[in-house]
Amino acid sequence: MLDADGFAAFAEKGDLFDPELARRLKAIYSAGDTRDPMELYREFRGRDPEIGPLLRQRGLAAA
């Protein structure tokens, strides 16, 4: 779910290589286990993860 929702952030931006989003995503990985993963994800995405992108990715919901 996190993977699909994170990828959706780039797709929504219209640039799969957006440097600002990439920097925020890198912050999740570079923090390692020093902070709460959900807190880091919220900082990256600006909200909690949603299931919609995963369902669309798997063809279980309308695009």
N, C-alpha and C positions, 0 to 999 in steps of 0.2 A: 504494500500500500504506500509506504513512504517513497519507494522508488518511482512509482507511477505519479504520485502527487508532486514529487520534486521535479520530475521531467516536465510535468504540466506547467510548472512555473516558467520554464524556459519557452515552452510552446506558446503560452499566453503572452509572453514578452515579445514573441515574434522573432527571436534570435536565439537559436540553440547554443550559441557560443557567447552569450551576453557576459561581458567581463564582470559587471557588478554582481550579478546573480552567482557567477562562478566563484567570486571572492567570498560571498556569504556562504555558499555551499562548502567551500574549503575550510571555513571556520568550524564546521561540524566535525570534519575529519581531524583537523589539527588539534582540537580540544581533547580528543581521545576520551578517556574515562574520567576527566577532571570535572565535568559538569553534567547535569541532568540532560540526557539526550533529547527529551521532549522540549526542554527549554531552548536548547540549541536549534531544534527544528523550527520552533515558533519564531526565533530570531531570523532564520533563513526565509521562511515562507510568510511570516506575518500573521499566522493563524495556526490552529491545529490541523493535522492532516485530514483529508477527506477521502472517502472511499470511491467517489464518482470517477476520478481519472482511471483507477484500476478497473472498474466495471466497464468503462468505455474501451479501454485498451484490450480487454478480453472479449469484447463484442457482446457484453451482457446488458448494456445500456445504450441508448441513442447518443450519437456523437454530438 
